[in-house]
Amino acid sequence: MRIKEAAEKLNLSARAIRFYEEKGLIAPAKDRNNRYREFGEQDIWRLQTIVALRESGMSVEAIKEVLADAESREEDKLSYYLELQRSALVSKWLEIRQLIETTDEMIGIVRERKTLPPEDIYKLAEGSRRLREHRNSWTDRWNYDRLAEGHDQRVLRDSERYPDYEAALDAVVEWVRPAAGERGLDIGTGTGNLAGRLMERGAVMAGVDQSREMLNICRRKFPGMETRLGNFLAVPYLDDRFDFIVSSFAFHHLAGGQQMLAVNEMRRVLKSHGRICIADLMVSQPEDRPKAAGAKPESAVSLSGLLRLLADAGFKVHYRRLNEWLHVVCAESS
């Protein structure tokens, strides 16, 4: 397929395709005789992924880095491209949805007051901007792709970073008590240890993680489990999909504003009368953040803050303390 055909197929300009080639995002083969570019199926999928990621606001350099990961596993490259596209589309959809909700609020104010004061415009626009920034600020600072291979051994032997790991998973499973056939979501599933225990109880589990390599191991361990690339800030599912949501040792990676967005995202994909259970390092007050427990001082959740976020989202909340820092917070929607 020549560049003109590729451009028409993807609704792009030939100039845009040449730009991506100049930036090193694509490298189509060239005819030996006339040196015309020849675009194969993989080139088309790669271009389509680039377009989706650009639409989500990702920079060219970030896209280049992300796509480099796909080259390491030739056998599932297409699957990875599609997962990246889906993740980008969900982020864009959530951003558009937020803009629609903000506009609806403005319409409501105008109908009620017959005017829209500048301070209200600013307040609504600023709130929308902050949410967008929180969602787009997510990065994997810990390189979990690199850590994936030894993760299962690490969580069992690192008692400081993962204190009472087995007890925490058991406590989540016992509280959730899934009925056979209930659909659950594990966010930050890693290699699927918590989700696997819930599957043993009869739940139909899905797992979300930002690490491709973690999910590869998870799929090998639990072939029947659905997995998707994603994170707390843009859960890659439509609304009202799950009976319960769980997470273990992952929520503390989120900053304060991101935690509010994460609770809203969990509420969005949860069915009515659903439940949430989170096991993590938590402190009663932000100033009590542990300097031990294998975590940086900022790497613990404010227990009171999380309880307040869940209550404000309409949940009935209670918690259980497992040790000095480890807590299990459970929430039921009304």
Stockholm file with secondary structure:
# STOCKHOLM 1.0

chainA/1-334         MRIKEAAEKLNLSARAIRFYEEKGLIAPAKDRNNRYREFGEQDIWRLQTIVALRESGMSVEAIKEVLADAESREEDKLSYYLELQRSALVSKWLEIRQLIETTDEMIGIVRERKTLPPEDIYKLAEGSRRLREHRNSWTDRWNYDRLAEGHDQRVLRDSERYPDYEAALDAVVEWVRPAAGERGLDIGTGTGNLAGRLMERGAVMAGVDQSREMLNICRRKFPGMETRLGNFLAVPYLDDRFDFIVSSFAFHHLAGGQQMLAVNEMRRVLKSHGRICIADLMVSQPEDRPKAAGAKPESAVSLSGLLRLLADAGFKVHYRRLNEWLHVVCAESS
#=GR chainA/1-334 SS CCHHHHHHHHTCCHHHHHHHHHTTSCCCEECTTTCCEECCHHHHHHHHHHHHHHHTTCCHHHHHHHHHHHTTCGGGHHHHHHHHHHHHHHHHHHHHHHHHHHHHHHHHHHHHHSSCCHHHHHHHHHHHHHHHHHHHTCCCTTCHHHHGGGHHHHHHHCTTTSTTHHHHHHHHHHHHCCCTTCEEEEETCTTTHHHHHHHHTTCEEEEEESCHHHHHHHHHHCTTSEEEECBTTBCSSCSSCEEEEEEESCGGGSCHHHHHHHHHHHHHHEEEEEEEEEEEEEESSGGGCCSSTTSCTTCSEEHHHHHHHHHHTTEEEEEEECSSSEEEEEEEEC
#=GC SS_cons         CCHHHHHHHHTCCHHHHHHHHHTTSCCCEECTTTCCEECCHHHHHHHHHHHHHHHTTCCHHHHHHHHHHHTTCGGGHHHHHHHHHHHHHHHHHHHHHHHHHHHHHHHHHHHHHSSCCHHHHHHHHHHHHHHHHHHHTCCCTTCHHHHGGGHHHHHHHCTTTSTTHHHHHHHHHHHHCCCTTCEEEEETCTTTHHHHHHHHTTCEEEEEESCHHHHHHHHHHCTTSEEEECBTTBCSSCSSCEEEEEEESCGGGSCHHHHHHHHHHHHHHEEEEEEEEEEEEEESSGGGCCSSTTSCTTCSEEHHHHHHHHHHTTEEEEEEECSSSEEEEEEEEC
//
